[in-house]
Amino acid sequence: MHISLEYLLGFFRILYKQKNPEMINLNLTGVLYLDIETAPQYKAYEELPERMKPLWDKKFAGTFAAKDNPDKNSIDDYFDCNLYGEFCKIICISVGIKINDQELRIKSYYGHDEKKLLQEFVEMLNNSSVIKSLCAHNGKEFDFPLLCKRMIINGIKLPELLQIAGKKPWEIFLLDTKELWKFGSYRDSVSLDLLAAVLGLPSPKAEITGAEVAKAYWHENRLEDIKNYCQRDTVTLANIALKLTGQNAFTDENIVYA
């Protein structure tokens, strides 16, 4: 993927504004907005391979949830593993990109076959001459590293935008709206829903919330609802980025679903 000098200079300006945030001055051209949804690889703890059971027990014991609540345990709370790349699988990736400042195009890669949807997502990235950077909410802590882990586990070569090992900060074209909203703070944190609320945007949390995805997937067969929820998060993410840069949010009439 060829990155022009103009685009590099634009990204340097982004980094400078993050360190000197009298305003957020972002060039959103070529930004692909994305959100992912995950579920445990297995329907229940009992279905875990024998080798993985003690490894999950140990992983769970080190989580804040286990430390803060002694009543929780790795068996009854097995669905908590959907947050960890070693134990979960990706069931949906919804992406959106702004076209000619007129519309937001949304597409989802989803299904039960994780390897297939990841391959389709990577193929889209590799074949695009338009996409220059990726954006997610809490992406640097969750979406981006989890995508990389699941791709490697599935034997899929990482696309160039996610080839970040050993690179300098200004060589990494990943945006995170949660990080942008911190304005340099190390303590402040905000959910997508809260940030949408304070910016006057509709809540993406309708029929389902993130905490309900694992149950909805394994016990209720609601993959379409999960996809729709993921798409709403992606639309909200894109509109947050627009609002942070002083632009108008997309209305429903300007959103196209592929």
GITA-V49472 format. One record per residue. N is the residue number from 0. RES is the residue in one small letter. PSI is psi in whole degrees, -180 to 180 (* if undefined). BURIAL is + if it has 24 or more other ideal C-beta (glycine too) atoms within 12 Angstrom, else -. Layout:
((N	RES	PSI	BURIAL) (N	RES	PSI	BURIAL))
This chain:
((0	m	127	-) (1	h	127	-) (2	i	121	-) (3	s	159	-) (4	l	-38	-) (5	e	-41	-) (6	y	-39	+) (7	l	-44	-) (8	l	-37	-) (9	g	-39	+) (10	f	-35	+) (11	f	-38	-) (12	r	-36	-) (13	i	-48	+) (14	l	-39	+) (15	y	-43	-) (16	k	-32	-) (17	q	-35	+) (18	k	-23	-) (19	n	69	-) (20	p	62	-) (21	e	-17	-) (22	m	163	-) (23	i	114	+) (24	n	91	-) (25	l	136	+) (26	n	109	+) (27	l	9	+) (28	t	128	-) (29	g	11	+) (30	v	127	+) (31	l	116	+) (32	y	139	+) (33	l	155	+) (34	d	146	+) (35	i	153	+) (36	e	139	+) (37	t	161	+) (38	a	159	+) (39	p	150	+) (40	q	-26	+) (41	y	157	-) (42	k	-28	-) (43	a	160	-) (44	y	-39	+) (45	e	-22	-) (46	e	-8	-) (47	l	142	+) (48	p	147	-) (49	e	-36	-) (50	r	-31	-) (51	m	-21	+) (52	k	-53	-) (53	p	-28	-) (54	l	-39	-) (55	w	-40	+) (56	d	-45	-) (57	k	-42	-) (58	k	-46	+) (59	f	-39	+) (60	a	-26	-) (61	g	0	-) (62	t	157	-) (63	f	-36	-) (64	a	-43	-) (65	a	-39	-) (66	k	-35	-) (67	d	-18	-) (68	n	98	-) (69	p	-14	-) (70	d	-15	-) (71	k	149	-) (72	n	163	-) (73	s	-19	+) (74	i	-55	-) (75	d	-29	-) (76	d	34	+) (77	y	-32	+) (78	f	-13	+) (79	d	-16	+) (80	c	-8	+) (81	n	-3	+) (82	l	-6	+) (83	y	126	+) (84	g	-24	+) (85	e	-19	+) (86	f	-9	+) (87	c	179	+) (88	k	152	+) (89	i	129	+) (90	i	-12	+) (91	c	136	+) (92	i	116	+) (93	s	134	+) (94	v	155	+) (95	g	146	+) (96	i	143	+) (97	k	130	+) (98	i	117	-) (99	n	30	-) (100	d	11	-) (101	q	-29	-) (102	e	158	-) (103	l	120	+) (104	r	128	+) (105	i	135	+) (106	k	145	+) (107	s	140	+) (108	y	112	+) (109	y	161	+) (110	g	-176	+) (111	h	-21	-) (112	d	95	-) (113	e	-44	+) (114	k	-41	-) (115	k	-45	-) (116	l	-33	+) (117	l	-40	+) (118	q	-41	+) (119	e	-39	+) (120	f	-46	+) (121	v	-41	+) (122	e	-41	-) (123	m	-45	+) (124	l	-46	+) (125	n	-29	-) (126	n	-5	-) (127	s	134	-) (128	s	1	-) (129	v	-38	-) (130	i	123	+) (131	k	-21	+) (132	s	163	+) (133	l	148	+) (134	c	134	+) (135	a	161	+) (136	h	122	+) (137	n	25	+) (138	g	-36	+) (139	k	-19	+) (140	e	-23	-) (141	f	-70	+) (142	d	-51	+) (143	f	-52	+) (144	p	-35	+) (145	l	-39	+) (146	l	-46	+) (147	c	-45	+) (148	k	-46	+) (149	r	-34	+) (150	m	-46	+) (151	i	-44	-) (152	i	-34	-) (153	n	6	+) (154	g	31	-) (155	i	130	+) (156	k	134	-) (157	l	138	+) (158	p	161	+) (159	e	-38	+) (160	l	-22	+) (161	l	8	+) (162	q	79	-) (163	i	-9	+) (164	a	128	-) (165	g	1	-) (166	k	154	-) (167	k	156	-) (168	p	-38	-) (169	w	-2	-) (170	e	1	-) (171	i	120	+) (172	f	63	+) (173	l	127	+) (174	l	148	+) (175	d	113	+) (176	t	-29	+) (177	k	-42	+) (178	e	-42	+) (179	l	-41	+) (180	w	-19	+) (181	k	-26	+) (182	f	45	-) (183	g	-9	-) (184	s	143	-) (185	y	-10	-) (186	r	-31	-) (187	d	142	-) (188	s	149	-) (189	v	138	+) (190	s	163	+) (191	l	-42	+) (192	d	-43	+) (193	l	-43	-) (194	l	-39	+) (195	a	-42	+) (196	a	-47	-) (197	v	-22	-) (198	l	6	+) (199	g	28	-) (200	l	151	+) (201	p	151	-) (202	s	136	-) (203	p	-7	+) (204	k	97	+) (205	a	-95	-) (206	e	-18	-) (207	i	154	+) (208	t	168	-) (209	g	-36	+) (210	a	-17	-) (211	e	-3	-) (212	v	-45	+) (213	a	-46	+) (214	k	-42	+) (215	a	-33	+) (216	y	-52	+) (217	w	-33	+) (218	h	-20	-) (219	e	-4	-) (220	n	49	-) (221	r	47	+) (222	l	-39	+) (223	e	-41	-) (224	d	-38	+) (225	i	-42	+) (226	k	-45	+) (227	n	-39	+) (228	y	-44	+) (229	c	-39	+) (230	q	-40	+) (231	r	-40	+) (232	d	-40	+) (233	t	-42	+) (234	v	-45	+) (235	t	-43	+) (236	l	-49	+) (237	a	-42	+) (238	n	-34	+) (239	i	-45	+) (240	a	-41	+) (241	l	-45	+) (242	k	-37	+) (243	l	-24	+) (244	t	13	+) (245	g	18	-) (246	q	163	-) (247	n	142	-) (248	a	154	+) (249	f	140	+) (250	t	168	-) (251	d	-32	-) (252	e	-19	-) (253	n	12	-) (254	i	125	+) (255	v	128	-) (256	y	124	-) (257	a	*	-))
